[in-house]
Amino acid sequence: MAITAAEVNNLRKQTGLGLMDCKNALVESDGDFDKAIEILRKKGQKIAAKRGDNEASEGYVIAKTSADGKSGINLVLNCETDFVAKNDLFVDFVNSIADVALSKLPSTVQELNTLPLGDRTVADAIQDQMGKIGEKLEVSEYGVIKDACVVAYNHPGNRTAALVGMNVVNAEVARELAMQIAAMAPVSIDESGVSEEMKQKELEIGKDLAIQEGKPAEMAEKIAYGRLNKFFKEKTLMKQEFIKDNKKSVEQYLKEVDKDLKVSSFKLISLS
């Protein structure tokens, strides 16, 4: 049967796919609009299956907070190429997922994927986008924070986004901390947040380096603990030098601002 340009254009508007894809789907479905949409969605499923093992190391990272400043999310939607990551339609799609996440505050990526986005779930919408774009897409990281004061920071270029929660409302300080986290990439708030596995790994590395430098085993052990303390200073938020004044630590800075102010949590997502 003859397929009109208006029908093709209507399908294109609804699905966002190319004119030829839409025309071919309408031809295959004998003009049945709903069946054509299903055909196009199955195309997305085929691309998802085909590209499932591909590396999606590019993407767009974003953090957002609620109007009352008491909750926030950050996430990354990965893709395969930088070209796609910078595409306006892709960026709009990432924002639509972030808006859903912010409105519902799911705990995990798995929960986020089940939430409705339009007439589909987030997972289905991502699959549909794979059909349009032809690349593997996935939300690989997601964070959510609820606190008295939550602030987001999106570093220019949207390859890094930090989210920080504090027990006291002070948006200016929280933003400075979010920028600190984005710049210095701490692994935890303080020493207590560093896993035992990570501590042992750092001790092992420190000891091996000391032995390679010719130090006896006993001394190497002490040197390893010294290097672990240096690790805490460089990689825990409270011990890091404050980027706006490296003569003081972040902990000292916060005490000067408000002795009762505490950082409850943070979430950093960054593409390498």
Buried (B, 14 or more C-beta within 10 A) or exposed (E): EEBEEEBBEBBBEEBBBEEEBBBBBBBEBEBEBEBBBEBBBEBBBEBBEEBEEEEBEBBBBBBBBBEEBBBBBBBBBBBBBEEBBBBEEBBEBBBBBBBBBBEBBBEEBEBBBEBEBEEEBBBBBBBBBBBBBBBBBBBBBBBBBEBBBBBBBBBEEBBBBBBBBBBBBBEEBBBBBBBBBBBBBBBBBBBEBBEEEBBEEBBEBBBEBBBEEEBEEEBBBEBBEEBBEEBBBBBBBBBBBBBEEEEBBBBBBBEEBEEEBBBBBBBBBBBE
